[in-house]
Amino acid sequence: MKIKLPLLKRMQENRLFWPLVALALILVVDAIFAPGFFKIGIVDGHLYGNLIDVLNNSAPLMLVALGMTLVIATGGVDLSVGAVIAISAAMGSVLINPVLGNVQITNAVAADPTLTNTPLWLVVVVTLVAGTLCGLWNGMLVSRGKISPMVATLILMVAGRGIAQLITNGQIMTVYYTPYFWFGNGFILGLPVSIYIVALVYILAWLLVRKTSIGLFIESVGLNSKSTYYSGISEKNIKLFAYTFCGFCGAIAGLILGSYIHAIDANNIGLNYELDAIFAVVIGGTLMSGGRFSLLASVVGALIIWTFTITMYTFGVPANALLAGRAVLVLVVILLYSDYTRRILNRIIERKGLRHDATN
C-alpha cells in the first residue's frame, strides 16, 4: 500500500520551514528568559520596543539579502555590498552638506537643519544611481569579463571603501538636514519607514522573478549555465541583471543607514554586511551553488540574524563576544541544513507515518 507523504514531511521540504523554526526557537528563548523582550510601548504616537528595533535594524540587511539572493541563485556571490553601501551613503552625505571638500562644517550650518546643498529628491536619485552603477560594474566583470564572481566583486570590496573615502575626503561626514533622517528614523502608522521601503522593494523583486520569466531564467543559470545558453537564454544578461539589482538594493540600504546614524564613516558603514547577507540567504535555503531560491526565506534569514543579535544584547552579552555567538548560530544552521540531519528527520517522519497507518 502506498504511504501518503505526511504533512510534516511536506512542511520541512518547504524553504520557509527551517528559517521559521530557527526564528521561533530564538523567540521562545526570549519568552522564557527575557519576557520583557516582547514589551512594546507607544511614545509620541510611535511604537517602540525590541521587536520594533529588530524590524528597523534588520531593514538594510533585508534589502541587501534580497539582492544577494538573486546573485547567489545564479551561482555567483557579491562580496562588495558593504562597499556599495559606503559609496552610496557617502554620495548622499556629500550632496547634502552645504560645505564640501576638506572644510569643516561650521556651527552656523550645523545649527540650521533646513540647509542643504542639493534637493532631497536629487540626493535620493544620485544615491540610488551610484549603487546601481556599482552593481552594473560587478555584473560586467562577471558576465562579460568572465571573471570569477568572488574575484570580480573582491575588487570593488577592496577599492570601494577607498572610493568612499575619496568622496568624503577621509572625513566622518555629519548630516544635519532633518528631512533626510526620515528614511532611517521616520514612522508611518507607528512603524518605521524602513519597513515600508523593504516591503516595496520585496514586492518589486517578487513581481520580477515570479510574475515574469526572469526568476525561471535565474534558477536555470544557477543550475546549469551551459544548458541555459544552448536553450537560447542570454546567460550574460541574466547575471548582469542580478548583480545590478544587488547594487540597487545596496544603494537603498546605504540611504537608510546614512539617514539612521546621521553621519557617514566610510570605514565602518556597511561593514561585514556582505557576510551577514550571505548568511541570511543561506539560512533561507538558497544553495551557494545556485538554483532555486526564496526571497521571503532570505528576508526571514535577515530577521533571524538581528533577532539573535538584539537577544544577545538583551542578555548582556558584550559586543566583542557577539561574533562568537553568531558563529554558534552559523554552526547550528549548517547542521540543520546538512544531508545527515535531513536523513534522520525523514526516517523519523517515515516511521511515525508507518505507525500511524498501522494503527488505522
C-alpha positions in Angstrom: 0.0 0.0 0.0 1.3 3.4 -1.0 2.0 5.6 2.1 0.9 9.2 1.8 3.5 11.8 2.4 2.9 13.2 5.9 2.1 16.9 6.4 5.2 17.3 8.5 7.4 16.0 5.7 5.8 18.3 3.2 6.3 21.2 5.6 10.0 20.5 6.2 10.6 20.4 2.4 9.3 24.0 2.2 12.2 26.5 2.1 10.4 28.6 4.8 10.2 25.8 7.3 13.7 25.8 8.8 14.1 29.6 8.9 10.7 30.0 10.7 11.7 27.2 13.1 15.0 28.9 13.9 13.2 32.3 14.4 10.6 30.6 16.6 13.3 29.0 18.8 15.0 32.3 19.4 11.7 33.9 20.3 10.9 31.0 22.6 14.2 31.5 24.4 13.4 35.2 24.8 9.9 34.4 26.1 11.4 32.1 28.8 14.5 34.1 29.9 13.6 37.7 28.9 9.9 38.2 28.8 10.5 42.0 28.6 11.9 41.4 25.1 8.3 41.5 23.7 7.3 44.7 25.5 6.1 47.3 23.1 5.3 50.9 24.1 3.9 54.0 22.4 5.9 57.2 22.5 4.8 60.3 20.5 2.4 58.1 18.5 5.2 55.7 17.5 5.8 52.1 18.5 9.0 51.3 20.5 10.5 48.1 21.8 12.9 45.3 21.0 10.7 43.9 18.3 10.4 47.3 16.6 14.2 47.6 16.8 14.6 44.2 15.2 12.4 45.3 12.2 14.1 48.7 11.9 17.7 47.5 12.3 17.2 44.5 10.0 15.7 46.5 7.2 19.1 47.3 5.5 20.2 43.7 5.8 16.8 42.5 4.3 17.4 44.8 1.3 20.9 43.5 0.8 19.8 39.9 1.3 17.1 40.4 -1.5 19.8 41.4 -4.0 22.2 38.8 -2.8 19.6 36.1 -3.2 19.4 36.7 -6.9 23.2 36.8 -7.3 23.7 33.5 -5.3 20.8 31.9 -7.3 22.9 32.4 -10.5 25.8 30.6 -8.9 27.7 33.8 -8.0 28.4 35.9 -4.9 28.8 39.6 -4.2 31.4 40.5 -1.7 31.2 44.2 -2.4 27.8 45.1 -1.0 29.3 46.6 2.2 31.5 48.9 0.0 28.5 49.7 -2.2 26.6 50.8 0.9 29.6 53.0 1.9 29.8 54.6 -1.6 26.1 55.3 -1.8 25.9 56.8 1.7 29.0 58.9 1.0 27.4 60.3 -2.2 24.3 61.3 -0.3 26.1 62.9 2.6 28.4 65.0 0.3 25.5 66.2 -1.7 23.6 67.2 1.4 26.3 69.0 3.3 26.4 72.7 2.2 30.2 72.9 2.9 32.1 70.4 0.7 35.7 69.4 0.4 38.0 69.2 3.4 36.5 72.3 5.0 34.9 71.6 8.4 31.2 72.3 8.7 30.7 75.5 10.7 28.5 75.8 13.8 26.1 78.1 11.9 25.5 75.4 9.3 25.1 72.7 11.9 22.6 74.8 13.7 20.4 75.1 10.6 18.7 71.7 10.0 16.9 73.1 6.9 20.0 74.0 5.0 21.1 71.6 2.2 23.3 71.9 -0.9 21.1 69.6 -3.0 17.3 69.0 -3.2 16.4 65.8 -1.3 14.9 64.1 -4.3 18.1 64.6 -6.2 20.1 63.2 -3.3 18.0 60.1 -3.3 18.3 59.6 -7.1 22.1 60.1 -7.2 22.5 57.7 -4.2 20.5 55.0 -6.0 22.3 55.6 -9.3 25.7 55.3 -7.6 24.9 52.0 -6.0 23.3 50.6 -9.2 26.3 51.6 -11.2 28.5 49.7 -8.8 26.3 46.6 -9.3 26.5 47.1 -13.0 30.3 47.2 -12.8 30.3 43.9 -11.0 27.9 42.4 -13.5 30.0 43.5 -16.4 33.1 41.9 -14.9 31.3 38.6 -14.2 29.1 38.3 -17.3 31.2 40.0 -20.0 34.7 39.8 -18.5 34.2 36.1 -17.4 36.0 36.9 -14.2 35.2 34.7 -11.2 32.4 36.3 -9.1 34.5 36.2 -6.0 37.5 37.9 -7.6 35.4 40.4 -9.6 33.4 41.6 -6.5 36.5 41.4 -4.3 38.0 44.2 -6.5 35.2 46.6 -5.5 35.1 45.3 -2.0 38.7 46.5 -1.5 38.6 49.6 -3.7 35.0 50.6 -2.8 35.8 51.9 0.7 38.8 53.8 -0.8 36.4 55.4 -3.3 34.0 56.3 -0.4 37.0 57.9 1.4 37.8 59.9 -1.6 34.2 61.1 -1.8 34.2 62.3 1.8 37.9 63.4 1.8 38.6 60.9 4.5 36.3 62.7 7.0 33.4 61.5 9.0 30.6 63.4 7.3 27.9 64.6 9.7 24.5 65.2 8.2 22.2 67.9 9.8 19.5 68.0 7.2 16.5 66.7 9.1 14.3 65.7 6.1 17.0 63.2 5.2 16.6 61.5 8.6 13.0 60.3 7.6 14.3 57.3 5.7 16.0 55.7 8.7 14.2 57.3 11.6 10.7 58.2 10.3 7.5 56.4 11.2 4.3 55.7 9.2 1.3 54.4 11.2 3.6 53.7 14.2 6.0 51.5 12.2 9.5 52.5 10.9 9.6 53.9 7.4 12.4 51.5 6.6 10.0 48.5 6.8 7.7 50.1 4.2 10.8 50.6 1.9 11.7 46.9 2.3 8.1 45.9 1.5 8.1 47.9 -1.7 11.4 46.5 -2.8 10.3 43.0 -1.9 7.1 43.4 -3.9 9.1 44.8 -6.9 11.6 41.8 -6.7 8.8 39.3 -6.3 6.9 40.6 -9.3 10.0 40.5 -11.4 11.0 36.9 -10.5 7.6 35.3 -10.0 5.4 37.1 -12.5 7.9 37.2 -15.3 10.3 34.6 -16.8 13.3 36.3 -15.1 13.0 34.1 -12.0 13.0 30.9 -14.1 16.0 32.1 -16.1 17.9 32.9 -12.9 17.3 29.4 -11.5 18.2 27.9 -14.8 21.5 29.8 -15.0 22.3 28.7 -11.4 21.5 25.0 -12.1 23.2 24.7 -15.4 24.6 27.7 -17.2 25.6 25.8 -20.3 22.2 24.2 -20.9 20.7 27.7 -20.4 23.0 29.1 -23.1 22.1 26.4 -25.5 18.4 26.9 -24.8 18.7 30.4 -26.2 18.6 32.3 -22.9 21.2 35.1 -22.5 23.2 33.9 -19.5 25.2 37.2 -19.6 22.2 39.4 -19.4 20.7 37.4 -16.5 23.8 37.6 -14.5 24.1 41.3 -15.4 20.6 41.9 -14.1 21.2 40.0 -10.8 24.4 42.0 -9.9 22.8 45.3 -11.0 19.8 44.6 -8.8 22.1 43.7 -5.9 23.8 47.1 -6.3 20.4 48.8 -6.4 19.4 47.1 -3.1 22.8 48.1 -1.6 22.2 51.7 -2.5 18.8 51.7 -0.7 20.4 50.1 2.3 23.1 52.9 2.2 20.4 55.5 2.1 18.7 54.1 5.1 21.9 53.6 7.1 23.2 57.0 6.4 19.9 58.5 7.4 19.7 56.4 10.6 23.1 57.3 12.0 23.1 61.0 10.8 26.7 60.6 9.7 28.9 58.7 7.2 32.1 56.9 8.2 33.4 55.3 5.0 35.5 52.9 7.0 32.6 51.4 9.1 29.2 52.0 7.5 28.0 48.7 6.0 31.0 46.8 7.5 30.6 43.0 7.2 27.2 43.4 5.6 28.3 41.1 2.8 28.9 38.3 5.2 25.6 38.8 7.0 23.8 39.0 3.7 25.3 35.7 2.5 24.4 34.1 5.8 20.8 35.4 5.6 20.5 33.9 2.1 22.0 30.6 3.2 19.6 30.5 6.2 16.8 31.0 3.6 17.8 27.7 1.9 19.4 29.1 -1.2 22.3 26.9 -2.1 25.7 28.6 -2.8 25.9 26.6 -6.0 22.8 28.4 -7.3 19.4 27.3 -8.5 16.1 27.5 -6.6 15.7 30.4 -4.2 13.1 32.1 -2.0 13.1 35.8 -1.4 10.8 35.6 1.6 13.1 33.0 3.2 16.1 35.3 2.8 14.1 38.1 4.5 13.3 35.8 7.4 17.1 34.9 7.5 17.9 38.6 8.0 15.3 38.8 10.7 16.9 35.8 12.4 20.3 37.5 12.4 19.0 40.7 14.0 16.7 38.9 16.4 19.6 36.9 17.6 21.8 40.0 17.9 19.4 42.0 19.9 18.7 39.0 22.1 22.4 38.7 22.9 22.4 42.4 23.8 19.3 41.9 26.0 21.1 39.1 27.8 24.0 41.4 28.5 26.5 39.7 26.1 29.3 42.2 25.4 29.7 43.4 21.8 33.2 41.8 21.5 31.7 38.4 22.2 28.8 38.8 19.7 30.8 37.3 16.8 31.4 34.2 18.8 27.6 33.9 19.4 27.0 34.4 15.7 29.5 31.6 14.9 27.4 29.2 17.1 24.3 30.3 15.2 26.1 29.6 11.9 27.1 26.2 13.1 23.6 25.3 14.2 22.1 26.4 10.9 24.7 24.4 8.9 23.9 21.3 11.0 20.1 21.8 10.4 20.7 22.0 6.6 23.1 19.1 6.4 22.1 16.0 4.5 22.7 13.9 7.6 20.1 15.8 9.6 17.6 15.6 6.8 18.0 11.9 6.5 17.4 11.5 10.2 14.3 13.6 10.1 13.0 11.8 7.1 13.5 8.4 8.9 11.7 9.7 12.0 8.8 11.0 9.9 8.5 7.8 7.8 8.5 5.6 11.0 5.7 7.8 12.5 3.8 7.6 9.2 4.1 3.8 9.2 2.9 3.5 12.8 0.0 5.8 12.1 -1.1 3.7 9.1 -0.7 0.6 11.1 -3.0 1.8 13.8 -5.6 2.9 11.3 
